[in-house]
Amino acid sequence: MTLYRLKTAPTVLVEDDYDKNILPLLLELANNEKNELHLFCYEKPASFWGCVFKNNVVCHEDFNVDQLDKVAHPKCSVIIDSINQMYLSLGWSECLKVLKQLIFSPNVIQLILIFHKDCLPHSSKLQTNLHHLASAIVSYDTTDSSKIWVQLKKSGKIVKSEEVLTYDSRTSTLKSTIVIKDLNKEEEPAKLMPSSLTTFKIEMDQTEKLEKYKLKLPYMSKINEGESKVYYEPDFVDDWDEEDPDEDLDI
């Protein structure tokens, strides 16, 4: 289901590192014989991509305005390898202008951007703007090359998932399996403690508790003996009425 959503996403940003193999994913996304494929080769030569996409692919080694007009072909897909080199070659303002033309072009069915995130500092301006433009983002795990994180934008919502890619070389098919996390093992949110709701200390530490237990009050000795009496001595200001308080009652 996720691969189908990636195929139908208008703009896909593939974030890879130097040791990741993204060719199976590109073949799965661009495997549409009905659409013509245009590929801008900024890093790998056209001969390499011609061997990868054996049919229905047009490679462009140098970008110019005339080539952009050629891309405006009914029902075509566009791959840029890579957006890093395109950014360095054209500059950010011109690169952004070209990307917007491709995104809003009615003839471009899908735009796939290959982005080497290890070549730029974290949370760079380029990466931030690409995340804003892309409708789907695929990021590879730093340690496991088969694990990816997919972020899809649909109807104003962002859906994130962690998946594992498996490629069958015999059938040349790519499958994605969603990693289902065990909800029971997830950490529960921390409960609010009374001490966190006040600006003063209301709890005792271990030392204070020991001192409390050591403290002996005067009345505790009588309680421990099991004998207790109440002694009362009237004060001179006490008002005592010698009359019977119930004499007005007919008892």
C-alpha positions as semicolon CSV with decimal commas, in nm:
position;residue;x (nm);y (nm);z (nm)
1;M;0,000;0,000;0,000
2;T;0,283;0,239;0,081
3;L;0,460;0,176;-0,250
4;Y;0,134;0,248;-0,431
5;R;0,100;0,576;-0,243
6;L;0,458;0,666;-0,332
7;K;0,387;0,593;-0,697
8;T;0,088;0,826;-0,696
9;A;0,262;1,104;-0,500
10;P;0,331;1,401;-0,731
11;T;0,667;1,492;-0,570
12;V;0,886;1,232;-0,399
13;L;1,202;1,326;-0,211
14;V;1,443;1,033;-0,168
15;E;1,701;1,105;0,102
16;D;1,997;0,869;0,077
17;D;2,356;0,843;0,196
18;Y;2,669;0,746;0,011
19;D;2,633;0,373;0,100
20;K;2,261;0,329;0,024
21;N;2,126;0,155;-0,285
22;I;1,818;0,343;-0,398
23;L;1,797;0,184;-0,745
24;P;1,529;-0,076;-0,650
25;L;1,309;0,203;-0,517
26;L;1,363;0,420;-0,825
27;L;1,283;0,129;-1,055
28;E;0,963;0,063;-0,863
29;L;0,854;0,427;-0,872
30;A;0,941;0,494;-1,236
31;N;0,824;0,156;-1,369
32;N;0,549;0,289;-1,595
33;E;0,575;0,210;-1,963
34;K;0,296;0,453;-2,050
35;N;0,486;0,758;-1,924
36;E;0,806;0,889;-2,076
37;L;1,090;0,928;-1,826
38;H;1,320;1,232;-1,829
39;L;1,632;1,212;-1,614
40;F;1,867;1,502;-1,538
41;C;2,215;1,357;-1,487
42;Y;2,418;1,582;-1,259
43;E;2,620;1,305;-1,091
44;K;2,607;0,968;-1,268
45;P;2,651;0,974;-1,647
46;A;2,372;0,911;-1,894
47;S;2,524;0,573;-1,988
48;F;2,469;0,450;-1,632
49;W;2,104;0,550;-1,623
50;G;2,051;0,412;-1,972
51;C;2,148;0,068;-1,840
52;V;1,923;0,105;-1,535
53;F;1,615;0,225;-1,725
54;K;1,655;0,026;-2,042
55;N;1,357;0,167;-2,226
56;N;1,160;0,487;-2,253
57;V;1,416;0,713;-2,084
58;V;1,557;1,047;-2,201
59;C;1,874;1,163;-2,024
60;H;1,976;1,529;-1,998
61;E;2,333;1,599;-1,892
62;D;2,311;1,979;-1,888
63;F;2,003;2,169;-1,786
64;N;1,874;2,468;-1,976
65;V;1,545;2,635;-2,053
66;D;1,509;2,459;-2,389
67;Q;1,531;2,120;-2,220
68;L;1,264;2,226;-1,975
69;D;1,033;2,284;-2,271
70;K;1,113;1,935;-2,402
71;V;1,019;1,788;-2,065
72;A;0,670;1,938;-2,109
73;H;0,552;1,619;-2,276
74;P;0,212;1,465;-2,199
75;K;0,230;1,216;-1,912
76;C;0,599;1,214;-1,829
77;S;0,799;1,151;-1,512
78;V;1,112;1,342;-1,411
79;I;1,407;1,228;-1,198
80;I;1,680;1,468;-1,086
81;D;2,014;1,314;-0,984
82;S;2,092;1,485;-0,764
83;I;1,924;1,793;-0,626
84;N;2,249;1,877;-0,443
85;Q;2,442;1,922;-0,766
86;M;2,153;2,100;-0,933
87;Y;2,148;2,342;-0,639
88;L;2,522;2,408;-0,676
89;S;2,500;2,442;-1,053
90;L;2,200;2,673;-1,081
91;G;2,192;2,844;-0,742
92;W;1,905;2,822;-0,499
93;S;1,676;3,085;-0,655
94;E;1,699;2,937;-1,006
95;C;1,679;2,581;-0,872
96;L;1,363;2,665;-0,676
97;K;1,212;2,827;-0,984
98;V;1,274;2,516;-1,195
99;L;1,134;2,285;-0,927
100;K;0,815;2,488;-0,903
101;Q;0,775;2,480;-1,280
102;L;0,807;2,102;-1,280
103;I;0,577;2,057;-0,980
104;F;0,297;2,273;-1,120
105;S;0,335;2,153;-1,478
106;P;0,020;1,963;-1,585
107;N;0,232;1,733;-1,803
108;V;0,468;1,613;-1,527
109;I;0,293;1,321;-1,358
110;Q;0,564;1,267;-1,097
111;L;0,884;1,443;-0,990
112;I;1,147;1,236;-0,806
113;L;1,427;1,425;-0,632
114;I;1,741;1,240;-0,518
115;F;1,888;1,423;-0,220
116;H;2,215;1,333;-0,044
117;K;2,145;1,449;0,309
118;D;2,492;1,346;0,430
119;C;2,647;1,617;0,209
120;L;2,479;1,903;0,392
121;P;2,457;2,002;0,758
122;H;2,154;1,892;0,957
123;S;1,838;2,102;0,910
124;S;1,994;2,302;0,629
125;K;1,799;2,559;0,430
126;L;1,793;2,333;0,125
127;Q;1,657;2,035;0,317
128;T;1,393;2,246;0,490
129;N;1,262;2,385;0,161
130;L;1,263;2,042;-0,003
131;H;1,057;1,900;0,283
132;H;0,808;2,180;0,226
133;L;0,782;2,113;-0,148
134;A;0,772;1,732;-0,139
135;S;0,445;1,544;-0,096
136;A;0,630;1,226;0,005
137;I;0,967;1,184;0,180
138;V;1,166;0,861;0,197
139;S;1,460;0,845;0,441
140;Y;1,696;0,550;0,484
141;D;1,816;0,423;0,819
142;T;2,180;0,502;0,896
143;T;2,266;0,144;0,997
144;D;2,012;-0,080;0,821
145;S;1,988;-0,005;0,448
146;S;1,664;-0,205;0,414
147;K;1,479;0,008;0,673
148;I;1,315;0,330;0,563
149;W;1,095;0,601;0,708
150;V;0,811;0,723;0,489
151;Q;0,632;1,054;0,538
152;L;0,324;1,118;0,327
153;K;0,125;1,440;0,302
154;K;-0,241;1,385;0,224
155;S;-0,538;1,616;0,274
156;G;-0,341;1,848;0,498
157;K;-0,227;1,562;0,724
158;I;0,117;1,402;0,762
159;V;0,130;1,022;0,792
160;K;0,458;0,867;0,910
161;S;0,555;0,500;0,902
162;E;0,862;0,281;0,952
163;E;0,902;0,006;0,693
164;V;1,140;-0,264;0,571
165;L;1,214;-0,307;0,200
166;T;1,274;-0,651;0,049
167;Y;1,380;-0,699;-0,312
168;D;1,330;-1,026;-0,497
169;S;1,593;-1,044;-0,771
170;R;1,423;-1,339;-0,943
171;T;1,097;-1,159;-1,001
172;S;1,247;-0,807;-0,987
173;T;0,983;-0,694;-0,742
174;L;1,011;-0,470;-0,439
175;K;0,794;-0,515;-0,131
176;S;0,753;-0,299;0,176
177;T;0,651;-0,429;0,518
178;I;0,533;-0,189;0,786
179;V;0,708;-0,228;1,120
180;I;0,438;-0,270;1,383
181;K;0,556;-0,156;1,723
182;D;0,444;-0,331;2,040
183;L;0,227;-0,081;2,222
184;N;0,267;-0,269;2,551
185;K;0,640;-0,210;2,551
186;E;0,614;0,159;2,487
187;E;0,688;0,377;2,781
188;E;0,383;0,516;2,955
189;P;0,368;0,892;3,003
190;A;0,514;1,003;3,331
191;K;0,255;1,063;3,602
192;L;0,236;1,401;3,762
193;M;0,380;1,404;4,112
194;P;0,260;1,645;4,382
195;S;0,613;1,781;4,414
196;S;0,606;1,894;4,050
197;L;0,291;2,102;4,104
198;T;0,428;2,325;4,379
199;T;0,705;2,578;4,417
200;F;0,803;2,456;4,763
201;K;0,915;2,123;4,902
202;I;0,638;1,897;5,034
203;E;0,818;1,563;5,038
204;M;1,079;1,424;5,276
205;D;1,400;1,253;5,182
206;Q;1,541;0,945;5,357
207;T;1,742;1,144;5,612
208;E;1,441;1,350;5,714
209;K;1,229;1,037;5,753
210;L;1,489;0,881;5,988
211;E;1,498;1,196;6,200
212;K;1,118;1,192;6,218
213;Y;1,113;0,835;6,347
214;K;1,378;0,915;6,611
215;L;1,179;1,206;6,753
216;K;0,992;1,123;7,080
217;L;0,710;1,346;7,196
218;P;0,618;1,380;7,570
219;Y;0,287;1,196;7,544
220;M;0,440;0,895;7,370
221;S;0,584;0,759;7,697
222;K;0,236;0,736;7,853
223;I;0,091;0,572;7,545
224;N;0,364;0,310;7,548
225;E;0,291;0,232;7,917
226;G;-0,072;0,154;7,840
227;E;-0,202;0,388;8,112
228;S;-0,370;0,714;8,027
229;K;-0,578;0,952;8,243
230;V;-0,734;1,290;8,190
231;Y;-0,683;1,549;8,464
232;Y;-0,897;1,860;8,465
233;E;-0,879;2,150;8,705
234;P;-1,151;2,415;8,675
235;D;-1,030;2,762;8,622
236;F;-1,151;3,051;8,834
237;V;-1,312;3,216;8,533
238;D;-1,526;2,912;8,456
239;D;-1,899;2,977;8,504
240;W;-2,055;2,683;8,685
241;D;-2,433;2,665;8,731
242;E;-2,528;2,466;9,039
243;E;-2,893;2,438;8,938
244;D;-3,029;2,138;8,758
245;P;-3,031;2,224;8,386
246;D;-3,322;1,986;8,331
247;E;-3,558;2,099;8,610
248;D;-3,794;2,268;8,365
249;L;-3,853;1,935;8,192
250;D;-4,140;1,713;8,303
251;I;-3,940;1,393;8,343
